[in-house]
Amino acid sequence: MKPPRDGMQLSIVIPCWNEAANLPALLAAWAELWQEGDAWELLLVDNGSTDESATLLAEAAERLPFLRVVTVPPPNVGYGHGILAGLAAARGDVLAWTHADGQTPPADVLRAWDAWRDSPTPCQTLVKGRRRDRPLADVAFTTGMSAWASALLGTPLHDINAQPKLFPRALLAEFRDPPHDLSLDVYLLWLARRLGFSIQTIDVTFAARAHGQSRWATSLPARARAARRTIGLLWRLRGQVR
């Protein structure tokens, strides 16, 4: 692997859409992990927010040396669009993304980074979370989507929307017309499989949201729409895995 640019090794991208209520706790959790000299940066993407997110992020960027803010003007285009904007601004040679809603502990990203560095072939390894202790209905939905993905792409994929995702920058260079919605997660896993990457998992706890509601898992119709989008992408990618 090439030496990190500007001494930066890991860039962590978190898209934030109207998460003002969750941002103080999120920022505090990341600040607790930061130590002077750490070679990671946090990119919080204001992904078309219409609440107080912009003000909170601007104030935080003034006092937190590890934080950079990426702004995507309204309207919100999609979860994947925010992540892609953050990745485009990232400086690290290792890239990661996770959620802003408090359900995914920040420390999980650093555990994934440790697992990646300890892997036999880090340049060909993607590390992702695998959620434990979730409600039965959520497990059933995840299992069903993973089964669809595995069957249509001809390769085993598990808990495709679990966070974090962490991978070398070289994988980003292979992105071709990635989706701008929730199906970006499955696109990343498909691409990693197609390129012969090893996919390693770490167990993670998926906590309840402290504030607000999920934008896609609040009802059966919302889940159905998300499933249709993902299955549509899977059909487009079908047959392209080596």
JOPE-V543584 format. One record per residue. N is the residue number from 1. RES is the residue in one small letter. OMEGA is omega in radians with two decimals (NA if undefined). Layout:
BEGIN
n=(N	N)
res=(RES	RES)
omega=(OMEGA	OMEGA)
END
This chain:
BEGIN
n=(1	2	3	4	5	6	7	8	9	10	11	12	13	14	15	16	17	18	19	20	21	22	23	24	25	26	27	28	29	30	31	32	33	34	35	36	37	38	39	40	41	42	43	44	45	46	47	48	49	50	51	52	53	54	55	56	57	58	59	60	61	62	63	64	65	66	67	68	69	70	71	72	73	74	75	76	77	78	79	80	81	82	83	84	85	86	87	88	89	90	91	92	93	94	95	96	97	98	99	100	101	102	103	104	105	106	107	108	109	110	111	112	113	114	115	116	117	118	119	120	121	122	123	124	125	126	127	128	129	130	131	132	133	134	135	136	137	138	139	140	141	142	143	144	145	146	147	148	149	150	151	152	153	154	155	156	157	158	159	160	161	162	163	164	165	166	167	168	169	170	171	172	173	174	175	176	177	178	179	180	181	182	183	184	185	186	187	188	189	190	191	192	193	194	195	196	197	198	199	200	201	202	203	204	205	206	207	208	209	210	211	212	213	214	215	216	217	218	219	220	221	222	223	224	225	226	227	228	229	230	231	232	233	234	235	236	237	238	239	240	241	242)
res=(m	k	p	p	r	d	g	m	q	l	s	i	v	i	p	c	w	n	e	a	a	n	l	p	a	l	l	a	a	w	a	e	l	w	q	e	g	d	a	w	e	l	l	l	v	d	n	g	s	t	d	e	s	a	t	l	l	a	e	a	a	e	r	l	p	f	l	r	v	v	t	v	p	p	p	n	v	g	y	g	h	g	i	l	a	g	l	a	a	a	r	g	d	v	l	a	w	t	h	a	d	g	q	t	p	p	a	d	v	l	r	a	w	d	a	w	r	d	s	p	t	p	c	q	t	l	v	k	g	r	r	r	d	r	p	l	a	d	v	a	f	t	t	g	m	s	a	w	a	s	a	l	l	g	t	p	l	h	d	i	n	a	q	p	k	l	f	p	r	a	l	l	a	e	f	r	d	p	p	h	d	l	s	l	d	v	y	l	l	w	l	a	r	r	l	g	f	s	i	q	t	i	d	v	t	f	a	a	r	a	h	g	q	s	r	w	a	t	s	l	p	a	r	a	r	a	a	r	r	t	i	g	l	l	w	r	l	r	g	q	v	r)
omega=(3.13	3.07	-3.12	3.08	3.07	3.13	-3.09	-3.11	-3.05	3.02	-3.09	-3.08	3.08	3.06	-3.10	3.08	-3.14	3.14	-3.08	-3.12	-3.11	-3.02	-3.13	3.13	3.12	-3.13	3.12	-3.14	3.10	3.12	3.11	-3.12	-3.03	3.00	-3.13	3.14	3.11	-3.07	3.03	3.09	3.11	3.08	3.06	-3.08	3.01	-2.91	3.12	-3.09	3.07	3.09	-3.08	-3.08	-3.08	-3.14	-3.13	-3.12	3.12	3.11	-3.12	-3.13	3.12	-3.03	-3.09	-3.03	-3.10	-2.98	2.91	-3.12	3.05	-3.07	3.00	-3.07	3.04	0.06	3.06	-3.13	3.14	3.11	-3.12	3.12	3.11	3.11	-3.13	3.07	3.10	3.12	3.14	-3.13	-3.04	-3.14	-3.00	3.04	2.97	-3.03	3.12	2.94	3.12	-3.02	-3.12	-2.92	3.12	-3.14	-3.11	-3.09	3.11	-3.11	3.12	-3.14	3.14	3.03	3.09	3.11	3.07	-3.14	3.13	-3.13	-3.14	-3.10	-3.13	-3.10	-3.07	-3.13	3.12	-3.07	2.97	3.11	3.13	3.08	2.97	-2.96	3.13	3.02	3.12	3.06	-3.06	-3.12	3.12	3.11	-3.13	3.13	-3.14	3.13	3.12	3.14	3.12	3.12	3.08	-3.11	-3.12	-3.10	-3.07	-3.10	3.09	3.13	-3.08	3.08	-3.07	3.06	-2.93	-3.12	3.13	3.12	0.03	2.91	-3.10	-2.99	3.11	-3.12	-3.12	3.12	3.10	-3.13	-3.13	3.14	3.07	3.13	-3.14	3.12	-3.10	3.13	-3.09	-3.10	3.04	3.14	-3.12	3.07	3.13	-3.13	3.07	-3.11	3.12	3.10	-3.10	-3.11	3.07	3.11	2.92	3.08	3.13	3.13	2.97	3.10	3.12	3.06	-3.14	-3.02	3.05	3.09	3.08	-3.09	3.05	-3.11	3.04	3.13	-3.06	-3.04	-3.07	-3.08	3.09	3.09	3.13	3.10	-3.13	3.12	3.12	3.13	3.14	3.13	-3.11	-3.14	3.06	3.08	-3.12	3.10	3.13	-3.10	-3.04	3.06	-3.08	3.09	3.13	NA)
END
